[in-house]
Amino acid sequence: MARGGFPGIPGGNMQQLMRQAQKMQQMMVQKQEELDVREYEGTAGGGAVTCKVSGKRQLLALTIQPDAVDPDDVEMLQDMIVAAVNDALKKGEETREAEMNKIGGGMGGMF
């Protein structure tokens, strides 16, 4: 093994690689904090039900249009609420994944 290195990695580049990894880790932490405060909106039933969730996956708001409330069909309203929340959560997850891949892609998927 070369002095101060690993097979395939010249000795002087190991410190540079470690600095790069630390910088990337800091960038990832910062990006996660940014994503945690974002809000995502989901809808269902053509806008009859809308909701907002945070990047921390917490339900922040739920709006139900009055015409969506049918006492004879509560199940449909329940389904729309679940669909709206899932829609918002999916948007948040897709955004988080895309943003984190932008950072991690520079290291060949190391992170």
C-alpha positions in Angstrom: 0.0 0.0 0.0 1.3 3.4 -0.9 2.5 5.6 2.0 -0.4 7.5 3.6 -3.0 6.1 1.2 -5.3 3.3 0.3 -5.1 1.1 -2.8 -6.2 3.1 -5.8 -6.2 6.4 -3.9 -2.9 8.4 -3.9 -1.8 9.4 -0.3 -2.2 13.2 -0.8 -5.8 12.9 -2.1 -7.2 11.1 1.0 -7.3 14.4 3.0 -8.9 16.1 0.1 -11.5 13.3 -0.2 -12.2 13.6 3.5 -12.7 17.4 3.3 -15.0 16.9 0.3 -17.0 14.4 2.2 -17.3 16.7 5.3 -18.4 19.6 3.0 -21.0 17.4 1.4 -22.3 16.3 4.8 -22.7 19.9 5.8 -24.5 20.7 2.6 -26.8 17.7 3.2 -27.6 18.8 6.7 -28.3 22.4 5.5 -30.6 21.1 2.7 -32.5 18.8 5.1 -33.1 21.8 7.3 -34.4 23.8 4.3 -36.6 20.9 3.2 -38.1 20.5 6.7 -39.6 24.1 6.7 -41.1 23.8 3.2 -44.8 23.3 2.8 -46.5 21.0 0.3 -50.1 21.1 -0.8 -52.2 18.1 -1.8 -55.7 18.0 -3.2 -58.4 15.4 -3.9 -61.9 15.4 -5.4 -61.1 18.2 -7.8 -60.1 20.6 -5.0 -63.0 19.6 -2.7 -60.3 18.7 -0.1 -56.9 20.4 0.2 -54.3 20.0 2.8 -50.8 21.3 3.6 -48.0 19.3 5.1 -44.6 20.3 6.3 -41.3 18.9 5.2 -41.3 17.2 8.6 -44.4 15.2 7.4 -46.8 17.0 9.7 -50.3 17.9 8.7 -50.5 21.7 9.0 -53.9 22.5 7.4 -57.0 20.8 6.1 -59.7 22.5 4.1 -62.9 20.8 3.1 -65.3 22.6 0.7 -68.9 22.6 2.1 -70.3 20.8 -0.9 -67.9 17.9 -0.2 -69.8 17.1 3.0 -72.5 14.6 2.4 -73.8 13.1 5.6 -75.0 10.1 3.6 -71.5 9.4 2.2 -69.0 10.0 4.9 -66.7 7.3 3.5 -66.1 9.3 0.3 -65.1 12.4 2.4 -62.7 10.2 4.4 -61.2 8.8 1.2 -60.7 12.3 -0.2 -58.9 13.4 3.0 -56.6 10.4 2.9 -55.9 11.0 -0.8 -55.2 14.7 -0.3 -52.8 14.0 2.6 -51.0 11.2 0.7 -50.7 13.5 -2.3 -49.0 16.2 -0.3 -46.7 13.8 1.5 -45.7 12.2 -1.9 -44.9 15.7 -3.3 -42.7 16.3 -0.2 -40.9 13.0 -0.5 -40.3 13.4 -4.2 -38.9 16.9 -3.6 -36.7 15.7 -0.8 -35.3 12.8 -2.8 -34.6 15.0 -5.8 -32.8 17.7 -3.8 -30.7 15.2 -1.8 -29.8 13.3 -5.0 -28.4 16.6 -6.4 -26.0 16.7 -3.5 -25.2 13.0 -3.3 -24.8 12.6 -7.0 -21.5 14.4 -6.9 -19.9 11.6 -4.9 -21.2 8.7 -7.0 -24.0 7.9 -4.6 -21.6 7.7 -1.7 -24.2 9.4 0.6 
